[in-house]
C-alpha cells in the first residue's frame, strides 16, 4: 500500500508519449502507480495520506547525487 497518493491533478509523466495522468501513488519515496484517480486509489489503506491536487500540475523532481560543491 502507498504512503501517499496524489489525486485529481495533472501529473506530467515525462514518458515517450508525453502523457498526462491524474494521480500517482508513492511508497518510501518511490512511485508505485500512475494513472486515473480510481486506479491509484486501489493503493490506499487507513495509513495512506491522500493529497488532492485540485487540478494543479505535478512534475517529476530530480536529485543529482553527482553534484560537486
N, CA, C and O atoms as a Tripos MOL2 file, in Angstrom:
@<TRIPOS>MOLECULE
protein
  276   275    69     0     0
PROTEIN
NO_CHARGES

@<TRIPOS>ATOM
      1 N           0.8240   -1.1860    0.0000 N.3       1 UNK1
      2 CA          0.0000    0.0000    0.0000 C.3       1 UNK1
      3 C           0.8770    1.2620    0.0000 C.2       1 UNK1
      4 O           2.0250    1.2300    0.4420 O.2       1 UNK1
      5 N           0.3310    2.3420   -0.4900 N.am      2 UNK2
      6 CA          1.0740    3.5940   -0.6350 C.3       2 UNK2
      7 C           1.1390    4.3630    0.6850 C.2       2 UNK2
      8 O           0.2330    4.2850    1.5150 O.2       2 UNK2
      9 N           2.2340    5.1050    0.8550 N.am      3 UNK3
     10 CA          2.3420    6.0540    1.9690 C.3       3 UNK3
     11 C           1.4820    7.2820    1.6700 C.2       3 UNK3
     12 O           0.7720    7.7910    2.5370 O.2       3 UNK3
     13 N           1.5630    7.7440    0.4140 N.am      4 UNK4
     14 CA          0.8420    8.9340   -0.0200 C.3       4 UNK4
     15 C           0.3110    8.7130   -1.4240 C.2       4 UNK4
     16 O           0.9890    8.1160   -2.2610 O.2       4 UNK4
     17 N          -0.8960    9.1900   -1.6850 N.am      5 UNK5
     18 CA         -1.3770    9.2440   -3.0550 C.3       5 UNK5
     19 C          -1.7950   10.6780   -3.3580 C.2       5 UNK5
     20 O          -2.3600   11.3720   -2.5130 O.2       5 UNK5
     21 N          -1.5100   11.0960   -4.5620 N.am      6 UNK6
     22 CA         -1.8480   12.4210   -5.0530 C.3       6 UNK6
     23 C          -2.9150   12.2210   -6.1160 C.2       6 UNK6
     24 O          -2.7040   11.4730   -7.0700 O.2       6 UNK6
     25 N          -4.0550   12.8800   -5.9630 N.am      7 UNK7
     26 CA         -5.1800   12.6620   -6.8570 C.3       7 UNK7
     27 C          -5.6860   13.9740   -7.4440 C.2       7 UNK7
     28 O          -5.3610   15.0600   -6.9650 O.2       7 UNK7
     29 N          -6.4900   13.8400   -8.4950 N.am      8 UNK8
     30 CA         -7.2060   14.9560   -9.1170 C.3       8 UNK8
     31 C          -6.2800   16.0750   -9.5780 C.2       8 UNK8
     32 O          -6.5610   17.2550   -9.3690 O.2       8 UNK8
     33 N          -5.1740   15.6900  -10.2070 N.am      9 UNK9
     34 CA         -4.2320   16.6750  -10.7190 C.3       9 UNK9
     35 C          -3.8680   16.4100  -12.1550 C.2       9 UNK9
     36 O          -4.4900   15.5870  -12.8260 O.2       9 UNK9
     37 N          -2.8590   17.1080  -12.6210 N.am     10 UNK10
     38 CA         -2.2640   16.8850  -13.9290 C.3      10 UNK10
     39 C          -0.8370   16.4270  -13.6580 C.2      10 UNK10
     40 O           0.0370   17.2360  -13.3470 O.2      10 UNK10
     41 N          -0.6110   15.1330  -13.7790 N.am     11 UNK11
     42 CA          0.6910   14.5470  -13.4670 C.3      11 UNK11
     43 C           1.4710   14.3790  -14.7700 C.2      11 UNK11
     44 O           1.1020   13.5720  -15.6230 O.2      11 UNK11
     45 N           2.5480   15.1460  -14.9140 N.am     12 UNK12
     46 CA          3.3870   15.0340  -16.1100 C.3      12 UNK12
     47 C           4.2700   13.8060  -15.9550 C.2      12 UNK12
     48 O           5.1170   13.7500  -15.0630 O.2      12 UNK12
     49 N           4.0720   12.8230  -16.8270 N.am     13 UNK13
     50 CA          4.7840   11.5480  -16.6890 C.3      13 UNK13
     51 C           6.1640   11.5650  -17.3230 C.2      13 UNK13
     52 O           7.0240   10.7690  -16.9460 O.2      13 UNK13
     53 N           6.3870   12.4370  -18.2590 N.am     14 UNK14
     54 CA          7.6580   12.5520  -18.9790 C.3      14 UNK14
     55 C           7.9980   11.2600  -19.7230 C.2      14 UNK14
     56 O           9.1710   10.9740  -19.9660 O.2      14 UNK14
     57 N           6.9740   10.4750  -20.0860 N.am     15 UNK15
     58 CA          7.2170    9.2740  -20.8680 C.3      15 UNK15
     59 C           7.3670    9.6390  -22.3470 C.2      15 UNK15
     60 O           7.2730   10.8130  -22.7030 O.2      15 UNK15
     61 N           7.5960    8.6580  -23.1990 N.am     16 UNK16
     62 CA          7.8350    8.9040  -24.6210 C.3      16 UNK16
     63 C           6.6460    9.5640  -25.3140 C.2      16 UNK16
     64 O           6.8180   10.2610  -26.3130 O.2      16 UNK16
     65 N           5.4410    9.3460  -24.7860 N.am     17 UNK17
     66 CA          4.2360    9.9240  -25.3830 C.3      17 UNK17
     67 C           3.8430   11.2620  -24.7610 C.2      17 UNK17
     68 O           2.8530   11.8710  -25.1670 O.2      17 UNK17
     69 N           4.6180   11.7180  -23.7750 N.am     18 UNK18
     70 CA          4.2960   12.9410  -23.0380 C.3      18 UNK18
     71 C           2.8690   12.8980  -22.4860 C.2      18 UNK18
     72 O           2.1460   13.8940  -22.5240 O.2      18 UNK18
     73 N           2.4780   11.7300  -21.9730 N.am     19 UNK19
     74 CA          1.1280   11.5790  -21.4480 C.3      19 UNK19
     75 C           0.9660   12.2960  -20.1100 C.2      19 UNK19
     76 O           1.9320   12.5370  -19.3860 O.2      19 UNK19
     77 N          -0.2790   12.6250  -19.8110 N.am     20 UNK20
     78 CA         -0.6150   13.2950  -18.5610 C.3      20 UNK20
     79 C          -1.6050   12.4030  -17.8080 C.2      20 UNK20
     80 O          -2.6530   12.0400  -18.3410 O.2      20 UNK20
     81 N          -1.2660   12.0580  -16.5840 N.am     21 UNK21
     82 CA         -2.1350   11.2590  -15.7230 C.3      21 UNK21
     83 C          -2.8060   12.1900  -14.7310 C.2      21 UNK21
     84 O          -2.5240   13.3880  -14.7070 O.2      21 UNK21
     85 N          -3.7030   11.6380  -13.9030 N.am     22 UNK22
     86 CA         -4.3480   12.4900  -12.9080 C.3      22 UNK22
     87 C          -4.0170   12.1120  -11.4770 C.2      22 UNK22
     88 O          -4.4320   12.7930  -10.5400 O.2      22 UNK22
     89 N          -3.2600   11.0130  -11.2990 N.am     23 UNK23
     90 CA         -2.9620   10.5790   -9.9360 C.3      23 UNK23
     91 C          -1.6810    9.7550   -9.8990 C.2      23 UNK23
     92 O          -1.2630    9.1790  -10.9030 O.2      23 UNK23
     93 N          -1.0610    9.7120   -8.7010 N.am     24 UNK24
     94 CA          0.1580    8.9220   -8.5050 C.3      24 UNK24
     95 C           0.1810    8.4010   -7.0660 C.2      24 UNK24
     96 O          -0.2210    9.0900   -6.1280 O.2      24 UNK24
     97 N           0.6620    7.1650   -6.9210 N.am     25 UNK25
     98 CA          0.8160    6.5510   -5.6030 C.3      25 UNK25
     99 C           2.3030    6.4220   -5.2960 C.2      25 UNK25
    100 O           3.0860    6.0340   -6.1640 O.2      25 UNK25
    101 N           2.7040    6.7500   -4.0460 N.am     26 UNK26
    102 CA          4.1090    6.7490   -3.6500 C.3      26 UNK26
    103 C           4.2900    5.9570   -2.3590 C.2      26 UNK26
    104 O           3.4970    6.0770   -1.4250 O.2      26 UNK26
    105 N           5.3570    5.1370   -2.3200 N.am     27 UNK27
    106 CA          5.7260    4.4050   -1.1000 C.3      27 UNK27
    107 C           7.2320    4.4970   -0.9330 C.2      27 UNK27
    108 O           7.9850    4.2140   -1.8640 O.2      27 UNK27
    109 N           7.6710    4.8930    0.2580 N.am     28 UNK28
    110 CA          9.1000    5.0200    0.5580 C.3      28 UNK28
    111 C           9.8370    5.8470   -0.4900 C.2      28 UNK28
    112 O          10.9670    5.5240   -0.8580 O.2      28 UNK28
    113 N           9.2030    6.9080   -0.9670 N.am     29 UNK29
    114 CA          9.8250    7.8070   -1.9200 C.3      29 UNK29
    115 C           9.8850    7.2920   -3.3450 C.2      29 UNK29
    116 O          10.5070    7.9230   -4.1990 O.2      29 UNK29
    117 N           9.2490    6.1530   -3.6240 N.am     30 UNK30
    118 CA          9.2540    5.5830   -4.9780 C.3      30 UNK30
    119 C           7.8320    5.4760   -5.4960 C.2      30 UNK30
    120 O           6.9010    5.2070   -4.7370 O.2      30 UNK30
    121 N           7.6720    5.6880   -6.7950 N.am     31 UNK31
    122 CA          6.3590    5.6470   -7.4230 C.3      31 UNK31
    123 C           5.8890    4.2040   -7.5450 C.2      31 UNK31
    124 O           6.5940    3.3530   -8.0880 O.2      31 UNK31
    125 N           4.6830    3.9360   -7.0320 N.am     32 UNK32
    126 CA          4.0560    2.6190   -7.1570 C.3      32 UNK32
    127 C           3.1690    2.5330   -8.3920 C.2      32 UNK32
    128 O           3.1660    1.5230   -9.0960 O.2      32 UNK32
    129 N           2.4170    3.5980   -8.6480 N.am     33 UNK33
    130 CA          1.4580    3.5780   -9.7490 C.3      33 UNK33
    131 C           1.1580    4.9940  -10.2130 C.2      33 UNK33
    132 O           1.2190    5.9520   -9.4430 O.2      33 UNK33
    133 N           0.8310    5.0950  -11.4920 N.am     34 UNK34
    134 CA          0.4160    6.3570  -12.0980 C.3      34 UNK34
    135 C          -0.8020    6.0480  -12.9540 C.2      34 UNK34
    136 O          -0.8220    5.0400  -13.6600 O.2      34 UNK34
    137 N          -1.8080    6.8940  -12.9010 N.am     35 UNK35
    138 CA         -2.9950    6.6550  -13.7180 C.3      35 UNK35
    139 C          -4.1300    7.5580  -13.3240 C.2      35 UNK35
    140 O          -3.9220    8.7030  -12.9240 O.2      35 UNK35
    141 N          -5.3430    7.0340  -13.4380 N.am     36 UNK36
    142 CA         -6.5120    7.7980  -13.0290 C.3      36 UNK36
    143 C          -6.6200    7.7660  -11.5070 C.2      36 UNK36
    144 O          -5.9640    6.9640  -10.8430 O.2      36 UNK36
    145 N          -7.4470    8.6370  -10.9740 N.am     37 UNK37
    146 CA         -7.6700    8.6410   -9.5310 C.3      37 UNK37
    147 C          -8.2100    7.2900   -9.0820 C.2      37 UNK37
    148 O          -7.7740    6.7630   -8.0580 O.2      37 UNK37
    149 N          -9.1450    6.7250   -9.8240 N.am     38 UNK38
    150 CA         -9.7250    5.4240   -9.4620 C.3      38 UNK38
    151 C          -8.6720    4.3200   -9.4560 C.2      38 UNK38
    152 O          -8.6750    3.4710   -8.5650 O.2      38 UNK38
    153 N          -7.7730    4.3220  -10.4380 N.am     39 UNK39
    154 CA         -6.7220    3.3000  -10.4980 C.3      39 UNK39
    155 C          -5.7620    3.4200   -9.3170 C.2      39 UNK39
    156 O          -5.3790    2.4120   -8.7250 O.2      39 UNK39
    157 N          -5.3770    4.6280   -8.9780 N.am     40 UNK40
    158 CA         -4.3860    4.8550   -7.9290 C.3      40 UNK40
    159 C          -4.9810    4.6570   -6.5360 C.2      40 UNK40
    160 O          -4.2730    4.2430   -5.6190 O.2      40 UNK40
    161 N          -6.2620    4.9460   -6.3660 N.am     41 UNK41
    162 CA         -6.8860    4.7590   -5.0480 C.3      41 UNK41
    163 C          -6.9050    3.3000   -4.6040 C.2      41 UNK41
    164 O          -7.1760    3.0260   -3.4350 O.2      41 UNK41
    165 N          -6.6290    2.3670   -5.4930 N.am     42 UNK42
    166 CA         -6.5280    0.9480   -5.1320 C.3      42 UNK42
    167 C          -5.3330    0.7000   -4.2130 C.2      42 UNK42
    168 O          -5.2650   -0.3400   -3.5580 O.2      42 UNK42
    169 N          -4.3930    1.6430   -4.1580 N.am     43 UNK43
    170 CA         -3.1980    1.5290   -3.3180 C.3      43 UNK43
    171 C          -3.3770    2.2100   -1.9620 C.2      43 UNK43
    172 O          -2.4100    2.3530   -1.2140 O.2      43 UNK43
    173 N          -4.5980    2.6300   -1.6360 N.am     44 UNK44
    174 CA         -4.8870    3.3610   -0.4000 C.3      44 UNK44
    175 C          -5.3580    2.4040    0.6900 C.2      44 UNK44
    176 O          -6.1410    1.4890    0.4380 O.2      44 UNK44
    177 N          -4.8630    2.6340    1.9120 N.am     45 UNK45
    178 CA         -5.4060    1.9620    3.0900 C.3      45 UNK45
    179 C          -5.5580    3.0030    4.1990 C.2      45 UNK45
    180 O          -5.4450    4.2010    3.9390 O.2      45 UNK45
    181 N          -5.8080    2.5670    5.4100 N.am     46 UNK46
    182 CA         -6.0650    3.5150    6.5030 C.3      46 UNK46
    183 C          -4.8390    4.3460    6.8810 C.2      46 UNK46
    184 O          -4.9750    5.3700    7.5490 O.2      46 UNK46
    185 N          -3.6500    3.9230    6.4660 N.am     47 UNK47
    186 CA         -2.4110    4.6300    6.8000 C.3      47 UNK47
    187 C          -1.9430    5.5770    5.6870 C.2      47 UNK47
    188 O          -0.9670    6.3060    5.8640 O.2      47 UNK47
    189 N          -2.6300    5.5680    4.5540 N.am     48 UNK48
    190 CA         -2.2350    6.3640    3.3960 C.3      48 UNK48
    191 C          -2.7130    7.8040    3.5380 C.2      48 UNK48
    192 O          -3.8700    8.0530    3.8750 O.2      48 UNK48
    193 N          -1.8170    8.7450    3.2780 N.am     49 UNK49
    194 CA         -2.1740   10.1560    3.2150 C.3      49 UNK49
    195 C          -2.6400   10.4570    1.7960 C.2      49 UNK49
    196 O          -1.9640   10.1050    0.8300 O.2      49 UNK49
    197 N          -3.7830   11.1030    1.6720 N.am     50 UNK50
    198 CA         -4.3260   11.4550    0.3590 C.3      50 UNK50
    199 C          -4.2060   12.9590    0.1770 C.2      50 UNK50
    200 O          -4.7060   13.7390    0.9870 O.2      50 UNK50
    201 N          -3.5330   13.3520   -0.9020 N.am     51 UNK51
    202 CA         -3.3450   14.7670   -1.2200 C.3      51 UNK51
    203 C          -4.1440   15.0890   -2.4840 C.2      51 UNK51
    204 O          -3.8440   14.5640   -3.5560 O.2      51 UNK51
    205 N          -5.1480   15.9420   -2.3640 N.am     52 UNK52
    206 CA         -5.9500   16.3610   -3.5110 C.3      52 UNK52
    207 C          -5.2370   17.5390   -4.1710 C.2      52 UNK52
    208 O          -5.0910   18.6030   -3.5690 O.2      52 UNK52
    209 N          -4.7990   17.3420   -5.3970 N.am     53 UNK53
    210 CA         -4.0560   18.3880   -6.1070 C.3      53 UNK53
    211 C          -4.9630   19.4860   -6.6480 C.2      53 UNK53
    212 O          -4.4740   20.5300   -7.0790 O.2      53 UNK53
    213 N          -6.2560   19.2730   -6.6330 N.am     54 UNK54
    214 CA         -7.1920   20.3120   -7.0540 C.3      54 UNK54
    215 C          -6.9450   20.8220   -8.4600 C.2      54 UNK54
    216 O          -7.1180   22.0110   -8.7290 O.2      54 UNK54
    217 N          -6.5360   19.9250   -9.3680 N.am     55 UNK55
    218 CA         -6.2870   20.3110  -10.7570 C.3      55 UNK55
    219 C          -4.9070   20.8980  -11.0190 C.2      55 UNK55
    220 O          -4.5740   21.2060  -12.1640 O.2      55 UNK55
    221 N          -4.1080   21.0560   -9.9800 N.am     56 UNK56
    222 CA         -2.7550   21.6080  -10.1500 C.3      56 UNK56
    223 C          -1.8440   20.6010  -10.8370 C.2      56 UNK56
    224 O          -2.1490   19.4090  -10.8740 O.2      56 UNK56
    225 N          -0.7420   21.0670  -11.3720 N.am     57 UNK57
    226 CA          0.2100   20.2360  -12.0950 C.3      57 UNK57
    227 C           1.2900   19.7090  -11.1650 C.2      57 UNK57
    228 O           1.8270   20.4430  -10.3360 O.2      57 UNK57
    229 N           1.6040   18.4200  -11.3150 N.am     58 UNK58
    230 CA          2.6850   17.7760  -10.5600 C.3      58 UNK58
    231 C           3.7640   17.3810  -11.5690 C.2      58 UNK58
    232 O           3.4800   16.7130  -12.5630 O.2      58 UNK58
    233 N           5.0010   17.8000  -11.3050 N.am     59 UNK59
    234 CA          6.1090   17.4880  -12.2080 C.3      59 UNK59
    235 C           7.1370   16.6270  -11.4820 C.2      59 UNK59
    236 O           7.2660   16.7120  -10.2610 O.2      59 UNK59
    237 N           7.8660   15.7990  -12.2240 N.am     60 UNK60
    238 CA          8.8850   14.9640  -11.5830 C.3      60 UNK60
    239 C          10.0220   15.8190  -11.0360 C.2      60 UNK60
    240 O          10.3680   16.8540  -11.6050 O.2      60 UNK60
    241 N          10.5920   15.3710   -9.9310 N.am     61 UNK61
    242 CA         11.7460   16.0420   -9.3440 C.3      61 UNK61
    243 C          12.9950   15.2250   -9.5980 C.2      61 UNK61
    244 O          12.9240   14.0020   -9.7200 O.2      61 UNK61
    245 N          14.1090   15.8690   -9.6760 N.am     62 UNK62
    246 CA         15.3740   15.1910   -9.9160 C.3      62 UNK62
    247 C          16.3250   15.4590   -8.7620 C.2      62 UNK62
    248 O          16.3830   16.5710   -8.2370 O.2      62 UNK62
    249 N          17.0600   14.4470   -8.3790 N.am     63 UNK63
    250 CA         18.0940   14.5820   -7.3680 C.3      63 UNK63
    251 C          19.4090   14.1690   -8.0150 C.2      63 UNK63
    252 O          19.5640   13.0170   -8.4210 O.2      63 UNK63
    253 N          20.3390   15.0780   -8.1120 N.am     64 UNK64
    254 CA         21.6230   14.7850   -8.7380 C.3      64 UNK64
    255 C          22.6510   14.5280   -7.6520 C.2      64 UNK64
    256 O          23.1380   15.4560   -7.0060 O.2      64 UNK64
    257 N          22.9730   13.2600   -7.4590 N.am     65 UNK65
    258 CA         23.9370   12.8680   -6.4420 C.3      65 UNK65
    259 C          25.3820   13.0770   -6.8680 C.2      65 UNK65
    260 O          26.3000   12.8020   -6.0940 O.2      65 UNK65
    261 N          25.5980   13.5620   -8.0920 N.am     66 UNK66
    262 CA         26.9680   13.7360   -8.5730 C.3      66 UNK66
    263 C          27.4370   15.1820   -8.5060 C.2      66 UNK66
    264 O          28.5460   15.4910   -8.9420 O.2      66 UNK66
    265 N          26.6100   16.0700   -7.9660 N.am     67 UNK67
    266 CA         26.9840   17.4790   -7.9030 C.3      67 UNK67
    267 C          28.2110   17.6730   -7.0190 C.2      67 UNK67
    268 O          28.3430   17.0590   -5.9610 O.2      67 UNK67
    269 N          29.0850   18.5230   -7.4720 N.am     68 UNK68
    270 CA         30.3040   18.8470   -6.7140 C.3      68 UNK68
    271 C          30.1050   20.2170   -6.0910 C.2      68 UNK68
    272 O          29.8150   21.1920   -6.7850 O.2      68 UNK68
    273 N          30.2620   20.2820   -4.7850 N.am     69 UNK69
    274 CA         30.0750   21.5670   -4.0910 C.3      69 UNK69
    275 C          31.3930   22.1890   -3.7520 C.2      69 UNK69
    276 O          31.4320   23.2720   -3.1670 O.2      69 UNK69
@<TRIPOS>BOND
     1     1     2 1
     2     2     3 1
     3     3     4 2
     4     3     5 am
     5     5     6 1
     6     6     7 1
     7     7     8 2
     8     7     9 am
     9     9    10 1
    10    10    11 1
    11    11    12 2
    12    11    13 am
    13    13    14 1
    14    14    15 1
    15    15    16 2
    16    15    17 am
    17    17    18 1
    18    18    19 1
    19    19    20 2
    20    19    21 am
    21    21    22 1
    22    22    23 1
    23    23    24 2
    24    23    25 am
    25    25    26 1
    26    26    27 1
    27    27    28 2
    28    27    29 am
    29    29    30 1
    30    30    31 1
    31    31    32 2
    32    31    33 am
    33    33    34 1
    34    34    35 1
    35    35    36 2
    36    35    37 am
    37    37    38 1
    38    38    39 1
    39    39    40 2
    40    39    41 am
    41    41    42 1
    42    42    43 1
    43    43    44 2
    44    43    45 am
    45    45    46 1
    46    46    47 1
    47    47    48 2
    48    47    49 am
    49    49    50 1
    50    50    51 1
    51    51    52 2
    52    51    53 am
    53    53    54 1
    54    54    55 1
    55    55    56 2
    56    55    57 am
    57    57    58 1
    58    58    59 1
    59    59    60 2
    60    59    61 am
    61    61    62 1
    62    62    63 1
    63    63    64 2
    64    63    65 am
    65    65    66 1
    66    66    67 1
    67    67    68 2
    68    67    69 am
    69    69    70 1
    70    70    71 1
    71    71    72 2
    72    71    73 am
    73    73    74 1
    74    74    75 1
    75    75    76 2
    76    75    77 am
    77    77    78 1
    78    78    79 1
    79    79    80 2
    80    79    81 am
    81    81    82 1
    82    82    83 1
    83    83    84 2
    84    83    85 am
    85    85    86 1
    86    86    87 1
    87    87    88 2
    88    87    89 am
    89    89    90 1
    90    90    91 1
    91    91    92 2
    92    91    93 am
    93    93    94 1
    94    94    95 1
    95    95    96 2
    96    95    97 am
    97    97    98 1
    98    98    99 1
    99    99   100 2
   100    99   101 am
   101   101   102 1
   102   102   103 1
   103   103   104 2
   104   103   105 am
   105   105   106 1
   106   106   107 1
   107   107   108 2
   108   107   109 am
   109   109   110 1
   110   110   111 1
   111   111   112 2
   112   111   113 am
   113   113   114 1
   114   114   115 1
   115   115   116 2
   116   115   117 am
   117   117   118 1
   118   118   119 1
   119   119   120 2
   120   119   121 am
   121   121   122 1
   122   122   123 1
   123   123   124 2
   124   123   125 am
   125   125   126 1
   126   126   127 1
   127   127   128 2
   128   127   129 am
   129   129   130 1
   130   130   131 1
   131   131   132 2
   132   131   133 am
   133   133   134 1
   134   134   135 1
   135   135   136 2
   136   135   137 am
   137   137   138 1
   138   138   139 1
   139   139   140 2
   140   139   141 am
   141   141   142 1
   142   142   143 1
   143   143   144 2
   144   143   145 am
   145   145   146 1
   146   146   147 1
   147   147   148 2
   148   147   149 am
   149   149   150 1
   150   150   151 1
   151   151   152 2
   152   151   153 am
   153   153   154 1
   154   154   155 1
   155   155   156 2
   156   155   157 am
   157   157   158 1
   158   158   159 1
   159   159   160 2
   160   159   161 am
   161   161   162 1
   162   162   163 1
   163   163   164 2
   164   163   165 am
   165   165   166 1
   166   166   167 1
   167   167   168 2
   168   167   169 am
   169   169   170 1
   170   170   171 1
   171   171   172 2
   172   171   173 am
   173   173   174 1
   174   174   175 1
   175   175   176 2
   176   175   177 am
   177   177   178 1
   178   178   179 1
   179   179   180 2
   180   179   181 am
   181   181   182 1
   182   182   183 1
   183   183   184 2
   184   183   185 am
   185   185   186 1
   186   186   187 1
   187   187   188 2
   188   187   189 am
   189   189   190 1
   190   190   191 1
   191   191   192 2
   192   191   193 am
   193   193   194 1
   194   194   195 1
   195   195   196 2
   196   195   197 am
   197   197   198 1
   198   198   199 1
   199   199   200 2
   200   199   201 am
   201   201   202 1
   202   202   203 1
   203   203   204 2
   204   203   205 am
   205   205   206 1
   206   206   207 1
   207   207   208 2
   208   207   209 am
   209   209   210 1
   210   210   211 1
   211   211   212 2
   212   211   213 am
   213   213   214 1
   214   214   215 1
   215   215   216 2
   216   215   217 am
   217   217   218 1
   218   218   219 1
   219   219   220 2
   220   219   221 am
   221   221   222 1
   222   222   223 1
   223   223   224 2
   224   223   225 am
   225   225   226 1
   226   226   227 1
   227   227   228 2
   228   227   229 am
   229   229   230 1
   230   230   231 1
   231   231   232 2
   232   231   233 am
   233   233   234 1
   234   234   235 1
   235   235   236 2
   236   235   237 am
   237   237   238 1
   238   238   239 1
   239   239   240 2
   240   239   241 am
   241   241   242 1
   242   242   243 1
   243   243   244 2
   244   243   245 am
   245   245   246 1
   246   246   247 1
   247   247   248 2
   248   247   249 am
   249   249   250 1
   250   250   251 1
   251   251   252 2
   252   251   253 am
   253   253   254 1
   254   254   255 1
   255   255   256 2
   256   255   257 am
   257   257   258 1
   258   258   259 1
   259   259   260 2
   260   259   261 am
   261   261   262 1
   262   262   263 1
   263   263   264 2
   264   263   265 am
   265   265   266 1
   266   266   267 1
   267   267   268 2
   268   267   269 am
   269   269   270 1
   270   270   271 1
   271   271   272 2
   272   271   273 am
   273   273   274 1
   274   274   275 1
   275   275   276 2
@<TRIPOS>SUBSTRUCTURE
     1 UNK1         2 RESIDUE 1 A UNK
     2 UNK2         6 RESIDUE 1 A UNK
     3 UNK3        10 RESIDUE 1 A UNK
     4 UNK4        14 RESIDUE 1 A UNK
     5 UNK5        18 RESIDUE 1 A UNK
     6 UNK6        22 RESIDUE 1 A UNK
     7 UNK7        26 RESIDUE 1 A UNK
     8 UNK8        30 RESIDUE 1 A UNK
     9 UNK9        34 RESIDUE 1 A UNK
    10 UNK10       38 RESIDUE 1 A UNK
    11 UNK11       42 RESIDUE 1 A UNK
    12 UNK12       46 RESIDUE 1 A UNK
    13 UNK13       50 RESIDUE 1 A UNK
    14 UNK14       54 RESIDUE 1 A UNK
    15 UNK15       58 RESIDUE 1 A UNK
    16 UNK16       62 RESIDUE 1 A UNK
    17 UNK17       66 RESIDUE 1 A UNK
    18 UNK18       70 RESIDUE 1 A UNK
    19 UNK19       74 RESIDUE 1 A UNK
    20 UNK20       78 RESIDUE 1 A UNK
    21 UNK21       82 RESIDUE 1 A UNK
    22 UNK22       86 RESIDUE 1 A UNK
    23 UNK23       90 RESIDUE 1 A UNK
    24 UNK24       94 RESIDUE 1 A UNK
    25 UNK25       98 RESIDUE 1 A UNK
    26 UNK26      102 RESIDUE 1 A UNK
    27 UNK27      106 RESIDUE 1 A UNK
    28 UNK28      110 RESIDUE 1 A UNK
    29 UNK29      114 RESIDUE 1 A UNK
    30 UNK30      118 RESIDUE 1 A UNK
    31 UNK31      122 RESIDUE 1 A UNK
    32 UNK32      126 RESIDUE 1 A UNK
    33 UNK33      130 RESIDUE 1 A UNK
    34 UNK34      134 RESIDUE 1 A UNK
    35 UNK35      138 RESIDUE 1 A UNK
    36 UNK36      142 RESIDUE 1 A UNK
    37 UNK37      146 RESIDUE 1 A UNK
    38 UNK38      150 RESIDUE 1 A UNK
    39 UNK39      154 RESIDUE 1 A UNK
    40 UNK40      158 RESIDUE 1 A UNK
    41 UNK41      162 RESIDUE 1 A UNK
    42 UNK42      166 RESIDUE 1 A UNK
    43 UNK43      170 RESIDUE 1 A UNK
    44 UNK44      174 RESIDUE 1 A UNK
    45 UNK45      178 RESIDUE 1 A UNK
    46 UNK46      182 RESIDUE 1 A UNK
    47 UNK47      186 RESIDUE 1 A UNK
    48 UNK48      190 RESIDUE 1 A UNK
    49 UNK49      194 RESIDUE 1 A UNK
    50 UNK50      198 RESIDUE 1 A UNK
    51 UNK51      202 RESIDUE 1 A UNK
    52 UNK52      206 RESIDUE 1 A UNK
    53 UNK53      210 RESIDUE 1 A UNK
    54 UNK54      214 RESIDUE 1 A UNK
    55 UNK55      218 RESIDUE 1 A UNK
    56 UNK56      222 RESIDUE 1 A UNK
    57 UNK57      226 RESIDUE 1 A UNK
    58 UNK58      230 RESIDUE 1 A UNK
    59 UNK59      234 RESIDUE 1 A UNK
    60 UNK60      238 RESIDUE 1 A UNK
    61 UNK61      242 RESIDUE 1 A UNK
    62 UNK62      246 RESIDUE 1 A UNK
    63 UNK63      250 RESIDUE 1 A UNK
    64 UNK64      254 RESIDUE 1 A UNK
    65 UNK65      258 RESIDUE 1 A UNK
    66 UNK66      262 RESIDUE 1 A UNK
    67 UNK67      266 RESIDUE 1 A UNK
    68 UNK68      270 RESIDUE 1 A UNK
    69 UNK69      274 RESIDUE 1 A UNK
